[in-house]
Every structure is written in C-alpha cells, then in structure tokens.
Amino acid sequence: MKNTPLSYEAKKLEFRLYCDAKYGGLPLERRYTVTGEKVKEFMFTLLLGNKRRKEGSQKGLHVSALI
C-alpha cells in the first residue's frame, strides 16, 4: 500500500499550492485550514482544469492559472 500515501501527499501539496495562490494574504495558520468552502473551490478548480486538459486547450495547466 505504498501508492495511497504517495497519492495523499501529492494532493496535500496541490492543496497547499492552491491555498498559496488563492489565500496568499492570510496568515499560514488560516491559509491552510481546511474548510468546506475551500475544499469545494479546490475540487471545482481541479475539475475545471481536467476538463480543459481533455479538450486540449491547456496542457500542463497549473492551479494558479485558474484562480
């Protein structure tokens, strides 16, 4: 079961990058606090990014490009 922890670590890093881009002005303890609203926005951003990649219009899209 090595893949599950690796997958979780990748998603945690992606969420932190998203929070840095979207909530960079907040103190660290508030920036990375997981809330329902942040998770919803993060998931929407991921889905939007995947849809764009499938259409071929944005290869290698970074989270900050969607914010």
N, C-alpha and C positions, 0 to 999 in steps of 0.2 A: 504493500500500500504506500509506495513512495510517491505516486502521482498525485494523490489527493492533497497532501501538504504542499507540494510544489504548485499545484493549481491555486490553492488558497493564498499562498504567498504572492503569486502573480496578481491575483485580484485585489489583495490588500494594497500592493504597490500601485496598481492602477487607480484605486480609490483615493489614495494619498495624493497622487499626481492630479487627479480631478479636483480634489479639495484645494490643493495649492493654486490651481488655475482659477477656480471659481470663488474661493473664500480666502484668498491670499492676505487680505487685510485684517483677518481675525487673528487673535492670539492662538497659539498652537493647541492649547487645551480645548478651545472651542472649534477650531478649524477641522480637527479630525474626529470630533464627537459624532458618532453615527446617530442620525435621526431618520425618521420615516421619510421626511421631505427630501433629505439629501440622497437617501437610497433610491427614492423614486426618480429624482432628477438624474442620478448616475446611471441607473438602468435605462432610462429613456435615451440618454446620451449614447450608451453602448449600442442600443438597438438602432438608433439613427445612423450611427457610424457603420454598423454592419450592413444596413440597407444600402448606404452609399457605396460601400466597398463592393457589394454584389452587383450593383449597377455599373461598376467600373469607373465612376466619376471621381473617386477619391482613394487612390491606393496609398497605403501607409498612413492613413488618417490618424492624427494624434488627438487626444482628448481635448487639448486646449483649442484646437481648431473649431470645435463645436460649441464653445461657450461664447 
